[in-house]
Amino acid sequence: MNLVDGHCHLASLNQIIPVESLLIEANEAGITHFLSSALSKEEIAFHRQYSLPGVLFSAGIHPHYAECDLELKDIEEVCAEKCIWAVGEIGLDRYGKDIERQKQLLFQQLELANQYQLPVVLHIVGYQQQAYELLKLYPLVYLVHGYAGSLEGYRILSRLNSYFTISERILRPDKYNLLQEMVKDKRYLLETDITKDYVLPGEHNPLLRLVDVFEQVQKICGVDAEEILTTQYENFIALTQGKL
């Protein structure tokens, strides 16, 4: 298999479990590539220091994450160094307190992505129309991670040159129609979104959750395993322009 974890936080996970051995085991299970998001100075430093096989990383100022200590200068620096595959995760979140500040940060980081011609990893919770009105001004490639909003919101964001990650959030019965449309549109990857905070007590290797997501999508949507593997891997190559 060539499974791709389209969104995870390996530097965060490494703070409680050394990830190198986890990656070896995941590779043996068929998970060969990872798109890891860095949301702090410490996490950027980790990815700069360790060149992990099959791993690309992005960095961005999150709209609603208390531990994100990144500043715009940090994002500009990694863009200039060409060590990130994308800017993000960035976006808008209805649970954040200051929507105008969120919009400003999104605008500033989209400017950087546009300047350096990098894809953008998006975190959109609510505000789909407001996000779209800003994003449509930038003809970039977007990866909307972990989207679990309305079908209407999905269709709005689909007007962009956008891909989406399928997470366990939309494997529930109430998200059946959203999942079916994502799979039908064939603009998806799969994800775990694993961080140090999401590891379950006694969980040996949380990266292996991706195999369960893969199997659940097959079961719920009645899609052939080979079709899912091919679609998500081709989308990964298109997104990253073959950087791995």
N, C-alpha and C positions, 0 to 999 in steps of 0.2 A: 504493500500500500504506500501511497504518497499522501498522507493526511497532513494538512496544514492547520496549525492553531493560529487563526487569523487575528486573535487579540488575547494577549496575556501580559503578565507583569513579572517577568522572571527575576529582575533585580530585587523587587519587593519580596518575592518568594524566597530568594536566596538569603534573606535576613533571618529566616528560621530553619530552612533546609538547604544544604548545599545543592545547587541545581545541576551540577555537572553529571553526577550519577543518575539523577532523575531523567536528564536528557538522553543518556545512553539507553536506559530502560524504555523510554518513550519511543526512541528510534527503533528499537527491537520490536515494538508493538505496531510499527508502521507510521508513527508520527515523525515526519522527517524535517519539517520546517516550522518556524515560529516567528510571529510578528509581536515583538515585546514592546510595551509602552513604558517610558520612563517619566515619572511625575515629580521627581525631586532631584536636587543636586547630587545626593548620594547615589541615586539610581543611574543618573547619567555617568557618574564616575565609574560605577561598576561596569557598565557596558563599554566604556572607553578602555578599561583595563583588561577585560576578558573578551577575547574573540571566540565566542561559542559557536560550534559547528551548527549550521542550519538556522542561525538566528540573525534577524535584522531588528533594529530598534528604531523607534520614533521618540520624540520628546515634545511636550507641549504643556501650556498652563491650563490646567483643568478648571472648568467653570465652577465646580462645587466639590472640592476635596481638601479637607483641612490640612493634610500633610504635604500638599503641593507648595513648595517654597521656591519654585522657579520664577525667574524674572525674564523680561523680554530679552535682555542682553544674553541670557543663557541660551535661549532659543536661536537667536541670531548667530551665536558662536558655533553651535553644532551644525547650523545650516551652512555656514561658511566653511567649516571643516569637512563637509560632505560625509559626515559619519552617520547620519540618520537617513532612513529611507523615506520618511514622511514627517510632517509636522502634526503633532497630536498625541494624546487626544485632547481636542479643543471643542468648544461649542457653547450651547445654552442649556440650562437646567432650571426647571421651574421651582426646584427646592432651594435654589440659591437665593440670597437675600437681595442682591443688587443687580437687576437685569441690565441696567444701563452700563455698569462696569463690565458685566459679562460680554455685552455687545462690543464694547471698546476693545477688550482683550481679543475677542474673536476677530475683529477687523484687523488689529495690528498683526496677529499671527497669520491671517490670510494674506496680508501684504508680503510678509516674509516668504510664505510658501510660493506666492506668485513670483516674487523676485528670484528665488532660487529654483523655480519650476519643480517643486516637490509635491507629491500627493498629500492629502490631508486626512487624518483619522478624526472622525467626528463623534462627539458625545452629545446626543440630542435627546433631552427629556422634556416633553412639552415644547411649546414655541416652534413647532415645525414650520409654520408659515413665516414667522419672523426670521427664522434661520435661513429659510429658502430665499427670502428677499435679499439677504446679504450675500449668500453663497452664489447666487446666480450671476453676480457681478464678476466672479472669478472663474474663468474656464479651466478649472483644475480637475483632477481625478480625486474622488472622495470615497472613503471607506467608512460607512456609518456602522459603528460597532454596537452590538447588543441591543439593537432597536426592538422595542416591545410595546410601542404605542399603537395608535389606531391605524386601520387600513388606509384611511384617508391621508393621514400623515405620512405613511410609507409611500403612497403614490405621489405626494408632493415632492418628497426628497428624491424619488426615482426620476424626476424630470432632469436632475443633474446627471453628470457623468459619474454615477455613483454605484458602488457595490455595498453589500450589507453582510454582516456576520450573523450567523444563526447560533444562538446560545440556548441554554436550557430554559431561559425565561419564556421562550415561545413554543416550548414543547407541551404546554398545558392545553387542555381542551378549549379554553376560552380564546386561545390564540391560533386556533386551527386554520382559519381563513387566511390570516397573515402569513403563517408558515407555508401554506399551500401556494400563495401568490409569489412569495420569495423563491420557492423552489421552481415554480413554473417560469419565472423570469430569468433564471439561471445567472444571476449576478450576485452570487453568494460565496462566502467562505464559512467555515465552522469556527467556533471559539470556545475557550474555557473561561476567559476573563479572570484567571486565577491570580490572587494576591496572597500575601501572608495572612490577611484577615479572613480569607475564605476557606482555609484548610480545615478539614473536619478532624475532630479528635481521633487519633489512631490512624489517620489516612496515610498510607504508605507513599503513594505517588499521585498527587492531584493532577498532574499533566495527563494521566491516562483517562481522565473524564472525557476527553475529546472522543475517544472510541465509543463511549456510551452515547454522546450526542450524535455521532455518525450513525450508529445502529438505530437510534430512536427516529431519526429523520427517515431512514429507510422504512421503518415499520409504520409510522404515522402517515407518510405520503405515498407509500407503495411504489417507491422509486428504486430502480436497480442500483446496487452498490457501485458498480462500475461507472454509472452515469454520474453519481455524486462525486466519486473520486476524481473523475476527469474534469467535471465542471469546476470544482473548488480549486484544483491544481492549476488549470488554465487561467482562472481568475487571479490566482496568486502571481503567476508569471506576468500577466498583463499589468497588474498593480505595481509590481516591483521592477518591471522592465528587465527581468532576468538577472537581478543583482546577486543572486545566490547561484 
